[in-house]
Each structure stands twice: as C-alpha cells, then as structure tokens.
Amino acid sequence: MKSPITIRALVAAAALAVLAAPAQAHVGIGAATSLSAGFGHPFSGLDHMAAMVAVGLWAALKGGRAAWAWPAAFVGVMLAGGALGVAGVALPLVEPGILASVVVLGLLVALAVDLPVAAGAAVIGLFALFHGHAHGAEIPETAAGLDYLAGFALATALLHGAGIGAGLLVGARFRSGVRLAGAATAAIGLGLIAGAI
C-alpha cells in the first residue's frame, strides 16, 4: 500500500477545511434524547456518513489489525469527545475539523496511504474527537443522553462496517474502485467546504 502522497498535501487539505466557514451540520439537529434519535443522527449528515465509510475503506485497504483497530479507535475516541461535549468542555475548530476529516480521510483512501496501525489510529482518533464533541454538545445531561450516545456510536460502527465490507468486496478485485471511492469522499468534503453541497 505504498503511495507518493506527501504530508504537505494532507496538511494543505486540512488547512483548507480549517479556513472554511463552519458547516453547522450537527448542533441543534433533532432531539438528542433517545437511542433511536442517536442511531438516526449520523445518517442525517453527509459529512459524518462520508467520513465513517472512509474510515472503513481505509481500514480495509490496510488490512490486518487495522481492520478492527481503526474503527474501534474512532468509536472509542468519539465517545470520549462526546463526553467532553456533554460536559460543556470547549474544543476549538470542531466544525472545521469535521470537514477536514472528510477531505483527509478521503485522500488517505484515494492515495492508499500506508501508515503504521498506531499512526493511522492517531489520525483517525483526532478526527473522532471532533465528531464526538459535535454530537456530545447536543446531548442533555440525562440518562436519555446516554441512550443517544449509544445510538450514534452503534450507527457509526455500522457505517465503518459498511466501508470495510465494501473495501473488502470491491478491493479484492478492483482496488482502484476503493481508491475512487476515496477520491469521491474527498470531493464531497471539498463540496461541503465550498458550500456547494
């Protein structure tokens, strides 16, 4: 899984997302008080769906331990970010970080970047913190908020699973198809940044 990608390209994509106007795709959408609302919420935002599937696709491309470690890292750190959001702990650049995740994760898939499992988990974890914080900020400090948290964690894991499944199914014969899906994900991220989507 060697790639000619440079860190400079990933930094440039992330910087572009940080400079973009906030997507405002999370806070205040729907009631955050039940398992079903939490489960449905990740499917209501193209940014979250694209990033979650990209995590699965990238994990499938890497294979081995990454196939379970990267999605597990995302869900775990996302839950920690959610707890920070519920507690009202401020985290800067949440929406730009979410937008950057779509672009960067898409590029990582498109360019088939081969990082060590721990390094990939760190990249994924950084983005998971932003996604989790955005979700947690909308959760009331009640038991129903815990249900909501569990619901969006389950939905996120299923989206990762869909990406892994697609990556393994398509990637087994058509690796370029997986990489094309990564490019489409990055394009979606750029479209969200530009306000075209």
Order of alpha helices (4+ residues) and beta strands (2+ residues): alpha-alpha-alpha-alpha-alpha-alpha-alpha-alpha
